[in-house]
């Protein structure tokens, strides 16, 4: 596995052979690259997209096939391209199809702002774009609110009062954080370290 980064812009190209072990390496490289670009908030979604694209190459082009991963930041989007030497274009089948229809593509379509395929001189590229702008922060806030709603249900909390919903949710967030600190302490972890890491991730993503 080898790669290079264009120093003049946020673009990285990584050559690799399509093997299951390489997929794990790709995920690690993607997370590290996004951290350098101060886009750690996109790491989970980007790792999932890269895994699905690489798995598609292994399954439909063949193990050991030469491939390349391209990451590029443009405007408020992260573009992910997976290049291989096959001209066979993947087809988005119905959700009732068997695995040959490519259920991973349904996941990719639901995950990305946009996606598609591009024929090249040597094969094809399957690409997707993830939002790196305000939409991302909105999605994270929505996930947090959904998690709080589930937490309140699990602890048997009373229904929200519309006039005090923000305050009540903040109190529930405090309780949830306290529970997480109890959880990591019970596992022999460091609660202060957890808070410090969470704060660092938040500040990096906010920047």
C-alpha positions as CSV (number, residue, x, y, z in Angstrom):
1,X,0.0,0.0,0.0
2,X,1.5,3.4,-1.0
3,X,0.2,6.9,-1.4
4,X,1.0,10.6,-1.7
5,X,-0.6,13.9,-0.8
6,X,-0.7,17.0,-2.9
7,X,0.7,19.7,-0.6
8,X,-1.0,22.5,-2.5
9,X,-4.6,21.3,-1.7
10,X,-6.4,18.8,0.4
11,X,-6.1,15.8,-1.9
12,X,-4.6,12.4,-1.1
13,X,-4.1,9.4,-3.4
14,X,-3.4,5.9,-2.1
15,X,-2.5,2.9,-4.2
16,X,-3.4,-0.5,-2.8
17,X,-4.3,-4.1,-3.6
18,X,-7.9,-5.1,-3.0
19,X,-7.5,-7.6,-0.1
20,X,-9.6,-7.8,3.1
21,X,-6.5,-6.8,5.2
22,X,-6.1,-3.7,3.0
23,X,-9.6,-2.6,3.9
24,X,-8.6,-2.3,7.6
25,X,-5.5,-0.4,6.6
26,X,-7.6,2.0,4.4
27,X,-9.9,2.8,7.3
28,X,-6.9,3.6,9.5
29,X,-5.3,5.8,6.9
30,X,-8.6,7.6,6.2
31,X,-9.1,8.5,9.9
32,X,-5.6,9.7,10.2
33,X,-5.8,11.8,7.0
34,X,-9.1,13.4,8.1
35,X,-7.6,14.3,11.5
36,X,-4.8,16.1,9.7
37,X,-7.4,18.0,7.6
38,X,-9.4,18.8,10.8
39,X,-12.3,16.8,9.5
40,X,-12.4,14.1,12.2
41,X,-16.2,14.6,12.4
42,X,-16.5,12.8,9.1
43,X,-14.2,9.9,10.0
44,X,-16.9,7.4,10.9
45,X,-19.0,8.0,7.7
46,X,-15.9,8.1,5.5
47,X,-14.5,4.9,6.9
48,X,-17.9,3.2,6.3
49,X,-18.0,4.5,2.7
50,X,-14.4,3.5,2.0
51,X,-15.1,0.0,3.4
52,X,-18.1,-0.5,1.2
53,X,-16.3,0.8,-1.9
54,X,-13.2,-1.4,-1.3
55,X,-15.4,-4.5,-0.5
56,X,-17.2,-3.9,-3.8
57,X,-13.9,-4.1,-5.7
58,X,-12.9,-7.3,-3.9
59,X,-16.2,-8.9,-4.6
60,X,-16.8,-7.9,-8.2
61,X,-13.3,-7.2,-9.6
62,X,-11.3,-9.8,-7.6
63,X,-9.0,-10.2,-4.6
64,X,-5.6,-8.7,-5.3
65,X,-6.9,-6.3,-7.9
66,X,-4.9,-3.0,-8.2
67,X,-6.9,-0.1,-7.0
68,X,-6.5,3.5,-5.8
69,X,-8.3,5.5,-3.2
70,X,-8.6,9.3,-3.7
71,X,-9.7,11.7,-1.0
72,X,-10.3,15.3,-1.9
73,X,-11.9,18.3,-0.1
74,X,-13.6,20.8,-2.3
75,X,-15.8,23.6,-0.9
76,X,-17.9,22.0,1.9
77,X,-17.7,18.4,0.7
78,X,-15.3,15.5,1.1
79,X,-15.1,13.5,-2.1
80,X,-14.1,9.8,-2.0
81,X,-13.2,8.0,-5.2
82,X,-12.3,4.3,-5.5
83,X,-10.5,3.5,-8.8
84,X,-10.1,0.0,-10.3
85,X,-9.2,-1.5,-13.7
86,X,-12.6,-2.9,-14.5
87,X,-15.2,-1.3,-16.8
88,X,-18.0,-3.1,-15.1
89,X,-20.3,-0.4,-13.6
90,X,-22.1,-1.3,-10.4
91,X,-25.9,-1.2,-10.5
92,X,-28.1,-0.1,-7.6
93,X,-30.7,-2.8,-7.4
94,X,-33.9,-3.0,-5.4
95,X,-33.6,-3.6,-1.7
96,X,-35.3,-7.0,-2.2
97,X,-32.5,-8.2,-4.5
98,X,-29.9,-10.7,-3.3
99,X,-26.4,-9.7,-2.4
100,X,-25.3,-9.6,-6.1
101,X,-27.3,-6.4,-6.5
102,X,-25.0,-4.6,-4.2
103,X,-26.7,-3.8,-0.9
104,X,-23.6,-1.8,-0.1
105,X,-24.6,0.7,-2.7
106,X,-27.9,1.3,-1.0
107,X,-25.9,2.1,2.2
108,X,-23.7,4.4,0.2
109,X,-26.6,6.2,-1.4
110,X,-28.2,6.8,2.0
111,X,-24.9,7.9,3.6
112,X,-23.7,10.3,0.9
113,X,-24.9,13.7,-0.3
114,X,-24.2,12.4,-3.8
115,X,-22.6,9.4,-5.5
116,X,-22.0,7.9,-8.9
117,X,-19.6,6.1,-11.3
118,X,-17.2,7.5,-13.8
119,X,-15.5,5.5,-16.6
120,X,-11.8,6.2,-17.0
121,X,-9.2,5.3,-19.6
122,X,-8.1,2.3,-17.5
123,X,-11.3,1.3,-15.8
124,X,-13.8,3.1,-13.6
125,X,-14.1,5.1,-10.5
126,X,-17.0,4.8,-8.0
127,X,-17.3,8.0,-6.0
128,X,-19.3,9.6,-3.2
129,X,-19.4,13.0,-1.5
130,X,-20.0,13.6,2.2
131,X,-21.0,17.0,3.6
132,X,-18.2,18.8,5.5
133,X,-20.3,21.9,6.1
134,X,-23.1,23.0,8.4
135,X,-25.2,20.0,7.4
136,X,-22.7,17.8,9.2
137,X,-23.1,19.7,12.5
138,X,-26.8,19.5,12.1
139,X,-26.7,15.7,11.6
140,X,-24.6,15.3,14.7
141,X,-27.0,17.4,16.8
142,X,-29.9,15.3,15.5
143,X,-28.1,12.1,16.4
144,X,-27.4,13.5,19.9
145,X,-31.1,14.5,20.4
146,X,-32.2,11.0,19.2
147,X,-29.7,9.4,21.7
148,X,-31.1,11.6,24.5
149,X,-34.7,10.6,23.6
150,X,-33.7,6.9,23.8
151,X,-31.9,7.5,27.1
152,X,-34.9,9.2,28.6
153,X,-37.2,6.3,27.5
154,X,-34.8,3.7,29.0
155,X,-34.7,5.5,32.4
156,X,-38.4,6.0,32.4
157,X,-38.2,9.8,32.4
158,X,-41.5,11.7,32.2
159,X,-42.6,13.3,28.9
160,X,-40.9,16.6,27.9
161,X,-42.7,19.8,28.7
162,X,-42.6,22.0,25.6
163,X,-42.0,25.1,27.7
164,X,-38.9,23.6,29.3
165,X,-37.8,21.0,26.7
166,X,-34.3,22.5,26.1
167,X,-33.6,22.7,29.9
168,X,-34.9,19.1,30.5
169,X,-32.8,17.7,27.6
170,X,-29.7,19.4,29.0
171,X,-30.4,17.8,32.4
172,X,-30.8,14.4,30.6
173,X,-27.5,15.1,28.8
174,X,-25.8,15.7,32.1
175,X,-27.2,12.4,33.5
176,X,-26.1,10.5,30.3
177,X,-22.6,11.9,30.6
178,X,-22.5,10.9,34.3
179,X,-23.6,7.4,33.4
180,X,-20.8,7.2,30.8
181,X,-18.3,8.2,33.4
182,X,-19.6,5.5,35.7
183,X,-19.3,3.1,32.8
184,X,-15.7,3.9,32.0
185,X,-14.7,3.8,35.7
186,X,-16.3,0.4,36.1
187,X,-14.1,-0.8,33.2
188,X,-10.9,0.5,34.9
189,X,-10.7,3.6,32.6
190,X,-10.0,7.2,33.3
191,X,-13.1,9.4,33.4
192,X,-11.0,12.6,33.3
193,X,-9.2,11.3,30.2
194,X,-12.5,10.5,28.5
195,X,-13.8,14.1,29.1
196,X,-10.5,15.5,27.9
197,X,-10.6,13.5,24.7
198,X,-14.2,14.4,24.1
199,X,-13.4,18.0,24.5
200,X,-10.5,17.8,22.1
201,X,-12.6,16.1,19.5
202,X,-15.3,18.7,19.9
203,X,-12.9,21.6,19.5
204,X,-11.2,20.0,16.5
205,X,-14.5,19.4,14.8
206,X,-15.9,22.8,15.6
207,X,-12.8,24.5,14.2
